[in-house]
Structures are given as structure tokens and as C-alpha cells.
Amino acid sequence: MVEVTLPDSAWEGVDAGVEALLDQWLVAPGDAVQAGQPLARVVLVKATLEVEAPAAGRVQKQLVAAGETFARGKPIATLQESA
């Protein structure tokens, strides 16, 4: 299982305690994805960013719903890696 997070580089210069908004999911649980494929759009300090799959596999579970916020380092989904 691989956890999907917003990369640390996206949080550079962002105050501790600021959360990102998960704006939209681009995939659903059970979908097969490729490494680097956009999985979700998030808004962080007025910038819209795409969260990409860290590996090829299948979306196992969405841990943050669209419209919810999440903190730095918190996983937003899990992937089952392809063998």
C-alpha cells in the first residue's frame, strides 16, 4: 500500500497550521492509475495544484472527501501498487 500525499515541496513557504482544500477528485476508488497521473485537485493558499500518483496501481481508498481540508503530511488516499 502506498499513501498519496501533497508533496512537501508544495508546502514550502506555507505557515504551519495552514490546511489545503481538496477541491476535486479526478479518479474514483478502484480506478487503475499510472505513476504521475493526476488524482486530485487541491487549493493551497489560493494556488490550485494537482496531486499525482506516486506509483502505478489501483486507487484503494479516498481518505479525504472533496470539500474537506487536510494538513501537511496527511495522506489523502491509498494506492495498491501494481505487481
PDB file of N, CA, C and O in Angstrom:
ATOM      1  N   MET A   1       0.847  -1.189   0.000  1.00  0.00           N
ATOM      2  CA  MET A   1       0.000   0.000   0.000  1.00  0.00           C
ATOM      3  C   MET A   1       0.885   1.241   0.000  1.00  0.00           C
ATOM      4  O   MET A   1       1.876   1.321   0.726  1.00  0.00           O
ATOM      5  N   VAL A   2       0.505   2.198  -0.825  1.00  0.00           N
ATOM      6  CA  VAL A   2       1.234   3.457  -0.925  1.00  0.00           C
ATOM      7  C   VAL A   2       0.295   4.590  -0.517  1.00  0.00           C
ATOM      8  O   VAL A   2      -0.845   4.657  -0.977  1.00  0.00           O
ATOM      9  N   GLU A   3       0.781   5.477   0.351  1.00  0.00           N
ATOM     10  CA  GLU A   3      -0.032   6.637   0.740  1.00  0.00           C
ATOM     11  C   GLU A   3       0.200   7.766  -0.251  1.00  0.00           C
ATOM     12  O   GLU A   3       1.329   8.018  -0.672  1.00  0.00           O
ATOM     13  N   VAL A   4      -0.878   8.439  -0.617  1.00  0.00           N
ATOM     14  CA  VAL A   4      -0.811   9.580  -1.534  1.00  0.00           C
ATOM     15  C   VAL A   4      -0.906  10.857  -0.694  1.00  0.00           C
ATOM     16  O   VAL A   4      -1.856  11.045   0.066  1.00  0.00           O
ATOM     17  N   THR A   5       0.096  11.730  -0.846  1.00  0.00           N
ATOM     18  CA  THR A   5       0.113  12.989  -0.115  1.00  0.00           C
ATOM     19  C   THR A   5       0.457  14.131  -1.064  1.00  0.00           C
ATOM     20  O   THR A   5       0.969  13.906  -2.160  1.00  0.00           O
ATOM     21  N   LEU A   6       0.175  15.339  -0.641  1.00  0.00           N
ATOM     22  CA  LEU A   6       0.638  16.530  -1.354  1.00  0.00           C
ATOM     23  C   LEU A   6       2.122  16.665  -1.030  1.00  0.00           C
ATOM     24  O   LEU A   6       2.483  16.728   0.145  1.00  0.00           O
ATOM     25  N   PRO A   7       2.997  16.711  -2.046  1.00  0.00           N
ATOM     26  CA  PRO A   7       4.440  16.737  -1.777  1.00  0.00           C
ATOM     27  C   PRO A   7       4.858  17.880  -0.860  1.00  0.00           C
ATOM     28  O   PRO A   7       4.251  18.951  -0.857  1.00  0.00           O
ATOM     29  N   ASP A   8       5.909  17.627  -0.084  1.00  0.00           N
ATOM     30  CA  ASP A   8       6.440  18.640   0.826  1.00  0.00           C
ATOM     31  C   ASP A   8       6.805  19.922   0.089  1.00  0.00           C
ATOM     32  O   ASP A   8       6.674  21.014   0.641  1.00  0.00           O
ATOM     33  N   SER A   9       7.264  19.795  -1.158  1.00  0.00           N
ATOM     34  CA  SER A   9       7.658  20.980  -1.933  1.00  0.00           C
ATOM     35  C   SER A   9       6.496  21.948  -2.126  1.00  0.00           C
ATOM     36  O   SER A   9       6.719  23.153  -2.243  1.00  0.00           O
ATOM     37  N   ALA A  10       5.260  21.449  -2.163  1.00  0.00           N
ATOM     38  CA  ALA A  10       4.089  22.313  -2.324  1.00  0.00           C
ATOM     39  C   ALA A  10       3.852  23.167  -1.087  1.00  0.00           C
ATOM     40  O   ALA A  10       3.235  24.229  -1.171  1.00  0.00           O
ATOM     41  N   TRP A  11       4.342  22.706   0.061  1.00  0.00           N
ATOM     42  CA  TRP A  11       4.113  23.389   1.334  1.00  0.00           C
ATOM     43  C   TRP A  11       5.207  24.398   1.669  1.00  0.00           C
ATOM     44  O   TRP A  11       5.104  25.096   2.678  1.00  0.00           O
ATOM     45  N   GLU A  12       6.257  24.491   0.841  1.00  0.00           N
ATOM     46  CA  GLU A  12       7.352  25.420   1.136  1.00  0.00           C
ATOM     47  C   GLU A  12       6.832  26.855   1.208  1.00  0.00           C
ATOM     48  O   GLU A  12       6.115  27.316   0.319  1.00  0.00           O
ATOM     49  N   GLY A  13       7.200  27.540   2.265  1.00  0.00           N
ATOM     50  CA  GLY A  13       6.779  28.923   2.449  1.00  0.00           C
ATOM     51  C   GLY A  13       5.369  29.080   3.002  1.00  0.00           C
ATOM     52  O   GLY A  13       4.887  30.201   3.164  1.00  0.00           O
ATOM     53  N   VAL A  14       4.704  27.964   3.294  1.00  0.00           N
ATOM     54  CA  VAL A  14       3.343  28.000   3.847  1.00  0.00           C
ATOM     55  C   VAL A  14       3.449  27.871   5.361  1.00  0.00           C
ATOM     56  O   VAL A  14       4.148  26.995   5.870  1.00  0.00           O
ATOM     57  N   ASP A  15       2.756  28.743   6.071  1.00  0.00           N
ATOM     58  CA  ASP A  15       2.787  28.728   7.535  1.00  0.00           C
ATOM     59  C   ASP A  15       2.295  27.394   8.086  1.00  0.00           C
ATOM     60  O   ASP A  15       1.371  26.784   7.548  1.00  0.00           O
ATOM     61  N   ALA A  16       2.926  26.959   9.159  1.00  0.00           N
ATOM     62  CA  ALA A  16       2.471  25.756   9.862  1.00  0.00           C
ATOM     63  C   ALA A  16       1.037  25.984  10.316  1.00  0.00           C
ATOM     64  O   ALA A  16       0.682  27.086  10.734  1.00  0.00           O
ATOM     65  N   GLY A  17       0.229  24.964  10.238  1.00  0.00           N
ATOM     66  CA  GLY A  17      -1.167  25.095  10.657  1.00  0.00           C
ATOM     67  C   GLY A  17      -2.108  25.414   9.515  1.00  0.00           C
ATOM     68  O   GLY A  17      -3.321  25.260   9.660  1.00  0.00           O
ATOM     69  N   VAL A  18      -1.578  25.859   8.371  1.00  0.00           N
ATOM     70  CA  VAL A  18      -2.423  26.122   7.207  1.00  0.00           C
ATOM     71  C   VAL A  18      -2.790  24.779   6.583  1.00  0.00           C
ATOM     72  O   VAL A  18      -1.943  23.897   6.440  1.00  0.00           O
ATOM     73  N   GLU A  19      -4.056  24.635   6.217  1.00  0.00           N
ATOM     74  CA  GLU A  19      -4.504  23.396   5.591  1.00  0.00           C
ATOM     75  C   GLU A  19      -4.842  23.638   4.129  1.00  0.00           C
ATOM     76  O   GLU A  19      -5.159  24.758   3.729  1.00  0.00           O
ATOM     77  N   ALA A  20      -4.770  22.575   3.337  1.00  0.00           N
ATOM     78  CA  ALA A  20      -5.150  22.625   1.923  1.00  0.00           C
ATOM     79  C   ALA A  20      -6.586  22.120   1.785  1.00  0.00           C
ATOM     80  O   ALA A  20      -7.059  21.338   2.609  1.00  0.00           O
ATOM     81  N   LEU A  21      -7.270  22.570   0.746  1.00  0.00           N
ATOM     82  CA  LEU A  21      -8.642  22.140   0.450  1.00  0.00           C
ATOM     83  C   LEU A  21      -8.607  21.158  -0.696  1.00  0.00           C
ATOM     84  O   LEU A  21      -8.049  21.456  -1.752  1.00  0.00           O
ATOM     85  N   LEU A  22      -9.197  19.988  -0.506  1.00  0.00           N
ATOM     86  CA  LEU A  22      -9.327  19.044  -1.611  1.00  0.00           C
ATOM     87  C   LEU A  22     -10.514  19.508  -2.435  1.00  0.00           C
ATOM     88  O   LEU A  22     -11.664  19.352  -2.023  1.00  0.00           O
ATOM     89  N   ASP A  23     -10.236  20.073  -3.592  1.00  0.00           N
ATOM     90  CA  ASP A  23     -11.263  20.679  -4.438  1.00  0.00           C
ATOM     91  C   ASP A  23     -12.037  19.641  -5.231  1.00  0.00           C
ATOM     92  O   ASP A  23     -13.265  19.694  -5.293  1.00  0.00           O
ATOM     93  N   GLN A  24     -11.317  18.685  -5.845  1.00  0.00           N
ATOM     94  CA  GLN A  24     -11.989  17.732  -6.727  1.00  0.00           C
ATOM     95  C   GLN A  24     -11.156  16.467  -6.891  1.00  0.00           C
ATOM     96  O   GLN A  24      -9.942  16.529  -7.082  1.00  0.00           O
ATOM     97  N   TRP A  25     -11.818  15.331  -6.814  1.00  0.00           N
ATOM     98  CA  TRP A  25     -11.184  14.056  -7.150  1.00  0.00           C
ATOM     99  C   TRP A  25     -11.286  13.849  -8.655  1.00  0.00           C
ATOM    100  O   TRP A  25     -12.333  14.112  -9.247  1.00  0.00           O
ATOM    101  N   LEU A  26     -10.212  13.383  -9.277  1.00  0.00           N
ATOM    102  CA  LEU A  26     -10.187  13.107 -10.714  1.00  0.00           C
ATOM    103  C   LEU A  26     -10.287  11.608 -10.988  1.00  0.00           C
ATOM    104  O   LEU A  26     -10.419  11.193 -12.139  1.00  0.00           O
ATOM    105  N   VAL A  27     -10.225  10.801  -9.938  1.00  0.00           N
ATOM    106  CA  VAL A  27     -10.341   9.344 -10.023  1.00  0.00           C
ATOM    107  C   VAL A  27     -11.259   8.858  -8.910  1.00  0.00           C
ATOM    108  O   VAL A  27     -11.559   9.592  -7.968  1.00  0.00           O
ATOM    109  N   ALA A  28     -11.699   7.613  -9.035  1.00  0.00           N
ATOM    110  CA  ALA A  28     -12.569   7.010  -8.023  1.00  0.00           C
ATOM    111  C   ALA A  28     -11.891   5.773  -7.444  1.00  0.00           C
ATOM    112  O   ALA A  28     -10.996   5.206  -8.073  1.00  0.00           O
ATOM    113  N   PRO A  29     -12.310   5.348  -6.247  1.00  0.00           N
ATOM    114  CA  PRO A  29     -11.765   4.106  -5.700  1.00  0.00           C
ATOM    115  C   PRO A  29     -11.972   2.966  -6.699  1.00  0.00           C
ATOM    116  O   PRO A  29     -13.035   2.833  -7.306  1.00  0.00           O
ATOM    117  N   GLY A  30     -10.932   2.151  -6.852  1.00  0.00           N
ATOM    118  CA  GLY A  30     -10.987   1.040  -7.798  1.00  0.00           C
ATOM    119  C   GLY A  30     -10.378   1.361  -9.149  1.00  0.00           C
ATOM    120  O   GLY A  30     -10.082   0.448  -9.919  1.00  0.00           O
ATOM    121  N   ASP A  31     -10.182   2.649  -9.458  1.00  0.00           N
ATOM    122  CA  ASP A  31      -9.592   3.039 -10.742  1.00  0.00           C
ATOM    123  C   ASP A  31      -8.117   2.654 -10.792  1.00  0.00           C
ATOM    124  O   ASP A  31      -7.391   2.794  -9.807  1.00  0.00           O
ATOM    125  N   ALA A  32      -7.687   2.167 -11.957  1.00  0.00           N
ATOM    126  CA  ALA A  32      -6.265   1.908 -12.190  1.00  0.00           C
ATOM    127  C   ALA A  32      -5.623   3.225 -12.606  1.00  0.00           C
ATOM    128  O   ALA A  32      -6.200   3.984 -13.385  1.00  0.00           O
ATOM    129  N   VAL A  33      -4.420   3.497 -12.081  1.00  0.00           N
ATOM    130  CA  VAL A  33      -3.724   4.747 -12.380  1.00  0.00           C
ATOM    131  C   VAL A  33      -2.263   4.460 -12.710  1.00  0.00           C
ATOM    132  O   VAL A  33      -1.713   3.428 -12.325  1.00  0.00           O
ATOM    133  N   GLN A  34      -1.654   5.387 -13.424  1.00  0.00           N
ATOM    134  CA  GLN A  34      -0.241   5.315 -13.765  1.00  0.00           C
ATOM    135  C   GLN A  34       0.537   6.276 -12.867  1.00  0.00           C
ATOM    136  O   GLN A  34      -0.014   7.266 -12.386  1.00  0.00           O
ATOM    137  N   ALA A  35       1.798   5.986 -12.645  1.00  0.00           N
ATOM    138  CA  ALA A  35       2.649   6.893 -11.874  1.00  0.00           C
ATOM    139  C   ALA A  35       2.661   8.253 -12.555  1.00  0.00           C
ATOM    140  O   ALA A  35       2.842   8.339 -13.770  1.00  0.00           O
ATOM    141  N   GLY A  36       2.469   9.313 -11.783  1.00  0.00           N
ATOM    142  CA  GLY A  36       2.459  10.674 -12.318  1.00  0.00           C
ATOM    143  C   GLY A  36       1.098  11.144 -12.790  1.00  0.00           C
ATOM    144  O   GLY A  36       0.941  12.311 -13.150  1.00  0.00           O
ATOM    145  N   GLN A  37       0.115  10.264 -12.795  1.00  0.00           N
ATOM    146  CA  GLN A  37      -1.240  10.651 -13.224  1.00  0.00           C
ATOM    147  C   GLN A  37      -1.893  11.530 -12.165  1.00  0.00           C
ATOM    148  O   GLN A  37      -1.826  11.213 -10.978  1.00  0.00           O
ATOM    149  N   PRO A  38      -2.536  12.648 -12.579  1.00  0.00           N
ATOM    150  CA  PRO A  38      -3.245  13.481 -11.602  1.00  0.00           C
ATOM    151  C   PRO A  38      -4.408  12.709 -10.967  1.00  0.00           C
ATOM    152  O   PRO A  38      -5.224  12.106 -11.663  1.00  0.00           O
ATOM    153  N   LEU A  39      -4.462  12.742  -9.648  1.00  0.00           N
ATOM    154  CA  LEU A  39      -5.525  12.056  -8.911  1.00  0.00           C
ATOM    155  C   LEU A  39      -6.560  13.013  -8.349  1.00  0.00           C
ATOM    156  O   LEU A  39      -7.743  12.685  -8.263  1.00  0.00           O
ATOM    157  N   ALA A  40      -6.099  14.214  -7.963  1.00  0.00           N
ATOM    158  CA  ALA A  40      -6.991  15.179  -7.317  1.00  0.00           C
ATOM    159  C   ALA A  40      -6.467  16.587  -7.538  1.00  0.00           C
ATOM    160  O   ALA A  40      -5.281  16.792  -7.793  1.00  0.00           O
ATOM    161  N   ARG A  41      -7.380  17.560  -7.435  1.00  0.00           N
ATOM    162  CA  ARG A  41      -7.001  18.979  -7.451  1.00  0.00           C
ATOM    163  C   ARG A  41      -7.197  19.514  -6.045  1.00  0.00           C
ATOM    164  O   ARG A  41      -8.219  19.275  -5.402  1.00  0.00           O
ATOM    165  N   VAL A  42      -6.184  20.249  -5.583  1.00  0.00           N
ATOM    166  CA  VAL A  42      -6.259  20.849  -4.261  1.00  0.00           C
ATOM    167  C   VAL A  42      -5.956  22.335  -4.367  1.00  0.00           C
ATOM    168  O   VAL A  42      -5.301  22.786  -5.306  1.00  0.00           O
ATOM    169  N   VAL A  43      -6.443  23.082  -3.391  1.00  0.00           N
ATOM    170  CA  VAL A  43      -6.180  24.515  -3.322  1.00  0.00           C
ATOM    171  C   VAL A  43      -5.380  24.766  -2.052  1.00  0.00           C
ATOM    172  O   VAL A  43      -5.790  24.398  -0.951  1.00  0.00           O
ATOM    173  N   LEU A  44      -4.223  25.404  -2.236  1.00  0.00           N
ATOM    174  CA  LEU A  44      -3.349  25.730  -1.108  1.00  0.00           C
ATOM    175  C   LEU A  44      -2.919  27.176  -1.260  1.00  0.00           C
ATOM    176  O   LEU A  44      -2.218  27.522  -2.210  1.00  0.00           O
ATOM    177  N   VAL A  45      -3.333  28.018  -0.335  1.00  0.00           N
ATOM    178  CA  VAL A  45      -3.014  29.446  -0.329  1.00  0.00           C
ATOM    179  C   VAL A  45      -3.294  30.044  -1.715  1.00  0.00           C
ATOM    180  O   VAL A  45      -2.406  30.628  -2.336  1.00  0.00           O
ATOM    181  N   LYS A  46      -4.517  29.895  -2.186  1.00  0.00           N
ATOM    182  CA  LYS A  46      -5.006  30.489  -3.438  1.00  0.00           C
ATOM    183  C   LYS A  46      -4.354  29.929  -4.693  1.00  0.00           C
ATOM    184  O   LYS A  46      -4.556  30.476  -5.778  1.00  0.00           O
ATOM    185  N   ALA A  47      -3.578  28.857  -4.580  1.00  0.00           N
ATOM    186  CA  ALA A  47      -2.991  28.199  -5.753  1.00  0.00           C
ATOM    187  C   ALA A  47      -3.658  26.832  -5.927  1.00  0.00           C
ATOM    188  O   ALA A  47      -3.836  26.098  -4.955  1.00  0.00           O
ATOM    189  N   THR A  48      -4.022  26.493  -7.160  1.00  0.00           N
ATOM    190  CA  THR A  48      -4.595  25.183  -7.444  1.00  0.00           C
ATOM    191  C   THR A  48      -3.476  24.258  -7.912  1.00  0.00           C
ATOM    192  O   THR A  48      -2.728  24.583  -8.834  1.00  0.00           O
ATOM    193  N   LEU A  49      -3.377  23.109  -7.267  1.00  0.00           N
ATOM    194  CA  LEU A  49      -2.324  22.143  -7.554  1.00  0.00           C
ATOM    195  C   LEU A  49      -2.951  20.785  -7.840  1.00  0.00           C
ATOM    196  O   LEU A  49      -4.059  20.499  -7.387  1.00  0.00           O
ATOM    197  N   GLU A  50      -2.236  19.946  -8.595  1.00  0.00           N
ATOM    198  CA  GLU A  50      -2.686  18.580  -8.814  1.00  0.00           C
ATOM    199  C   GLU A  50      -1.831  17.643  -7.973  1.00  0.00           C
ATOM    200  O   GLU A  50      -0.610  17.787  -7.911  1.00  0.00           O
ATOM    201  N   VAL A  51      -2.479  16.690  -7.332  1.00  0.00           N
ATOM    202  CA  VAL A  51      -1.772  15.650  -6.594  1.00  0.00           C
ATOM    203  C   VAL A  51      -1.657  14.467  -7.545  1.00  0.00           C
ATOM    204  O   VAL A  51      -2.656  13.973  -8.068  1.00  0.00           O
ATOM    205  N   GLU A  52      -0.410  14.017  -7.761  1.00  0.00           N
ATOM    206  CA  GLU A  52      -0.155  12.939  -8.716  1.00  0.00           C
ATOM    207  C   GLU A  52       0.075  11.610  -8.010  1.00  0.00           C
ATOM    208  O   GLU A  52       0.502  11.561  -6.856  1.00  0.00           O
ATOM    209  N   ALA A  53      -0.220  10.533  -8.734  1.00  0.00           N
ATOM    210  CA  ALA A  53       0.028   9.187  -8.213  1.00  0.00           C
ATOM    211  C   ALA A  53       1.527   8.976  -8.053  1.00  0.00           C
ATOM    212  O   ALA A  53       2.281   9.211  -8.997  1.00  0.00           O
ATOM    213  N   PRO A  54       1.976   8.538  -6.879  1.00  0.00           N
ATOM    214  CA  PRO A  54       3.404   8.296  -6.671  1.00  0.00           C
ATOM    215  C   PRO A  54       3.880   6.994  -7.323  1.00  0.00           C
ATOM    216  O   PRO A  54       5.082   6.771  -7.468  1.00  0.00           O
ATOM    217  N   ALA A  55       2.928   6.134  -7.717  1.00  0.00           N
ATOM    218  CA  ALA A  55       3.268   4.843  -8.318  1.00  0.00           C
ATOM    219  C   ALA A  55       2.081   4.362  -9.141  1.00  0.00           C
ATOM    220  O   ALA A  55       0.961   4.847  -8.978  1.00  0.00           O
ATOM    221  N   ALA A  56       2.335   3.406 -10.024  1.00  0.00           N
ATOM    222  CA  ALA A  56       1.240   2.782 -10.773  1.00  0.00           C
ATOM    223  C   ALA A  56       0.504   1.821  -9.845  1.00  0.00           C
ATOM    224  O   ALA A  56       1.115   1.177  -8.992  1.00  0.00           O
ATOM    225  N   GLY A  57      -0.800   1.732 -10.018  1.00  0.00           N
ATOM    226  CA  GLY A  57      -1.577   0.822  -9.196  1.00  0.00           C
ATOM    227  C   GLY A  57      -3.060   1.094  -9.304  1.00  0.00           C
ATOM    228  O   GLY A  57      -3.551   1.580 -10.323  1.00  0.00           O
ATOM    229  N   ARG A  58      -3.761   0.773  -8.238  1.00  0.00           N
ATOM    230  CA  ARG A  58      -5.213   0.943  -8.193  1.00  0.00           C
ATOM    231  C   ARG A  58      -5.563   1.765  -6.953  1.00  0.00           C
ATOM    232  O   ARG A  58      -5.038   1.525  -5.866  1.00  0.00           O
ATOM    233  N   VAL A  59      -6.456   2.736  -7.133  1.00  0.00           N
ATOM    234  CA  VAL A  59      -6.890   3.565  -6.003  1.00  0.00           C
ATOM    235  C   VAL A  59      -7.657   2.664  -5.042  1.00  0.00           C
ATOM    236  O   VAL A  59      -8.681   2.079  -5.395  1.00  0.00           O
ATOM    237  N   GLN A  60      -7.140   2.565  -3.823  1.00  0.00           N
ATOM    238  CA  GLN A  60      -7.752   1.697  -2.832  1.00  0.00           C
ATOM    239  C   GLN A  60      -8.837   2.439  -2.057  1.00  0.00           C
ATOM    240  O   GLN A  60      -9.959   1.953  -1.915  1.00  0.00           O
ATOM    241  N   LYS A  61      -8.484   3.624  -1.559  1.00  0.00           N
ATOM    242  CA  LYS A  61      -9.426   4.360  -0.703  1.00  0.00           C
ATOM    243  C   LYS A  61      -9.112   5.847  -0.747  1.00  0.00           C
ATOM    244  O   LYS A  61      -7.947   6.245  -0.743  1.00  0.00           O
ATOM    245  N   GLN A  62     -10.156   6.665  -0.790  1.00  0.00           N
ATOM    246  CA  GLN A  62     -10.005   8.120  -0.653  1.00  0.00           C
ATOM    247  C   GLN A  62     -10.174   8.430   0.832  1.00  0.00           C
ATOM    248  O   GLN A  62     -11.202   8.108   1.427  1.00  0.00           O
ATOM    249  N   LEU A  63      -9.160   9.056   1.424  1.00  0.00           N
ATOM    250  CA  LEU A  63      -9.175   9.335   2.865  1.00  0.00           C
ATOM    251  C   LEU A  63      -9.702  10.727   3.196  1.00  0.00           C
ATOM    252  O   LEU A  63     -10.079  10.998   4.336  1.00  0.00           O
ATOM    253  N   VAL A  64      -9.726  11.613   2.192  1.00  0.00           N
ATOM    254  CA  VAL A  64     -10.237  12.977   2.366  1.00  0.00           C
ATOM    255  C   VAL A  64     -11.287  13.200   1.276  1.00  0.00           C
ATOM    256  O   VAL A  64     -11.013  12.971   0.098  1.00  0.00           O
ATOM    257  N   ALA A  65     -12.466  13.639   1.657  1.00  0.00           N
ATOM    258  CA  ALA A  65     -13.531  13.873   0.688  1.00  0.00           C
ATOM    259  C   ALA A  65     -13.365  15.234   0.020  1.00  0.00           C
ATOM    260  O   ALA A  65     -12.769  16.146   0.592  1.00  0.00           O
ATOM    261  N   ALA A  66     -13.894  15.360  -1.184  1.00  0.00           N
ATOM    262  CA  ALA A  66     -13.908  16.656  -1.862  1.00  0.00           C
ATOM    263  C   ALA A  66     -14.628  17.661  -0.970  1.00  0.00           C
ATOM    264  O   ALA A  66     -15.684  17.364  -0.412  1.00  0.00           O
ATOM    265  N   GLY A  67     -14.049  18.848  -0.842  1.00  0.00           N
ATOM    266  CA  GLY A  67     -14.636  19.884   0.004  1.00  0.00           C
ATOM    267  C   GLY A  67     -14.066  19.905   1.410  1.00  0.00           C
ATOM    268  O   GLY A  67     -14.346  20.827   2.177  1.00  0.00           O
ATOM    269  N   GLU A  68     -13.264  18.895   1.763  1.00  0.00           N
ATOM    270  CA  GLU A  68     -12.643  18.850   3.088  1.00  0.00           C
ATOM    271  C   GLU A  68     -11.218  19.377   3.015  1.00  0.00           C
ATOM    272  O   GLU A  68     -10.612  19.426   1.945  1.00  0.00           O
ATOM    273  N   THR A  69     -10.693  19.770   4.168  1.00  0.00           N
ATOM    274  CA  THR A  69      -9.314  20.253   4.238  1.00  0.00           C
ATOM    275  C   THR A  69      -8.436  19.177   4.871  1.00  0.00           C
ATOM    276  O   THR A  69      -8.913  18.273   5.555  1.00  0.00           O
ATOM    277  N   PHE A  70      -7.137  19.308   4.616  1.00  0.00           N
ATOM    278  CA  PHE A  70      -6.179  18.371   5.191  1.00  0.00           C
ATOM    279  C   PHE A  70      -4.881  19.097   5.496  1.00  0.00           C
ATOM    280  O   PHE A  70      -4.557  20.115   4.884  1.00  0.00           O
ATOM    281  N   ALA A  71      -4.149  18.553   6.452  1.00  0.00           N
ATOM    282  CA  ALA A  71      -2.912  19.169   6.932  1.00  0.00           C
ATOM    283  C   ALA A  71      -1.698  18.640   6.167  1.00  0.00           C
ATOM    284  O   ALA A  71      -1.760  17.622   5.478  1.00  0.00           O
ATOM    285  N   ARG A  72      -0.607  19.363   6.315  1.00  0.00           N
ATOM    286  CA  ARG A  72       0.685  18.959   5.740  1.00  0.00           C
ATOM    287  C   ARG A  72       1.019  17.533   6.174  1.00  0.00           C
ATOM    288  O   ARG A  72       0.929  17.200   7.355  1.00  0.00           O
ATOM    289  N   GLY A  73       1.403  16.696   5.212  1.00  0.00           N
ATOM    290  CA  GLY A  73       1.810  15.328   5.508  1.00  0.00           C
ATOM    291  C   GLY A  73       0.694  14.317   5.648  1.00  0.00           C
ATOM    292  O   GLY A  73       0.961  13.118   5.721  1.00  0.00           O
ATOM    293  N   LYS A  74      -0.561  14.770   5.688  1.00  0.00           N
ATOM    294  CA  LYS A  74      -1.673  13.837   5.859  1.00  0.00           C
ATOM    295  C   LYS A  74      -1.975  13.144   4.525  1.00  0.00           C
ATOM    296  O   LYS A  74      -2.131  13.821   3.510  1.00  0.00           O
ATOM    297  N   PRO A  75      -2.061  11.819   4.508  1.00  0.00           N
ATOM    298  CA  PRO A  75      -2.417  11.117   3.277  1.00  0.00           C
ATOM    299  C   PRO A  75      -3.854  11.449   2.863  1.00  0.00           C
ATOM    300  O   PRO A  75      -4.745  11.562   3.705  1.00  0.00           O
ATOM    301  N   ILE A  76      -4.060  11.602   1.554  1.00  0.00           N
ATOM    302  CA  ILE A  76      -5.424  11.864   1.065  1.00  0.00           C
ATOM    303  C   ILE A  76      -6.044  10.625   0.431  1.00  0.00           C
ATOM    304  O   ILE A  76      -7.258  10.555   0.244  1.00  0.00           O
ATOM    305  N   ALA A  77      -5.192   9.638   0.099  1.00  0.00           N
ATOM    306  CA  ALA A  77      -5.678   8.391  -0.497  1.00  0.00           C
ATOM    307  C   ALA A  77      -4.626   7.308  -0.305  1.00  0.00           C
ATOM    308  O   ALA A  77      -3.486   7.582   0.070  1.00  0.00           O
ATOM    309  N   THR A  78      -5.040   6.062  -0.573  1.00  0.00           N
ATOM    310  CA  THR A  78      -4.092   4.960  -0.601  1.00  0.00           C
ATOM    311  C   THR A  78      -4.193   4.262  -1.946  1.00  0.00           C
ATOM    312  O   THR A  78      -5.264   4.178  -2.547  1.00  0.00           O
ATOM    313  N   LEU A  79      -3.041   3.757  -2.406  1.00  0.00           N
ATOM    314  CA  LEU A  79      -2.957   3.010  -3.657  1.00  0.00           C
ATOM    315  C   LEU A  79      -2.459   1.609  -3.362  1.00  0.00           C
ATOM    316  O   LEU A  79      -1.620   1.401  -2.485  1.00  0.00           O
ATOM    317  N   GLN A  80      -2.992   0.646  -4.113  1.00  0.00           N
ATOM    318  CA  GLN A  80      -2.425  -0.698  -4.118  1.00  0.00           C
ATOM    319  C   GLN A  80      -1.523  -0.752  -5.338  1.00  0.00           C
ATOM    320  O   GLN A  80      -1.999  -0.672  -6.471  1.00  0.00           O
ATOM    321  N   GLU A  81      -0.213  -0.887  -5.110  1.00  0.00           N
ATOM    322  CA  GLU A  81       0.743  -0.871  -6.213  1.00  0.00           C
ATOM    323  C   GLU A  81       0.549  -2.052  -7.140  1.00  0.00           C
ATOM    324  O   GLU A  81       0.180  -3.144  -6.708  1.00  0.00           O
ATOM    325  N   SER A  82       0.806  -1.821  -8.435  1.00  0.00           N
ATOM    326  CA  SER A  82       0.793  -2.900  -9.406  1.00  0.00           C
ATOM    327  C   SER A  82       1.992  -3.801  -9.166  1.00  0.00           C
ATOM    328  O   SER A  82       3.069  -3.343  -8.785  1.00  0.00           O
ATOM    329  N   ALA A  83       1.787  -5.075  -9.392  1.00  0.00           N
ATOM    330  CA  ALA A  83       2.899  -6.029  -9.185  1.00  0.00           C
ATOM    331  C   ALA A  83       3.899  -5.946 -10.326  1.00  0.00           C
ATOM    332  O   ALA A  83       4.896  -6.669 -10.327  1.00  0.00           O
TER     333      ALA A  83
END
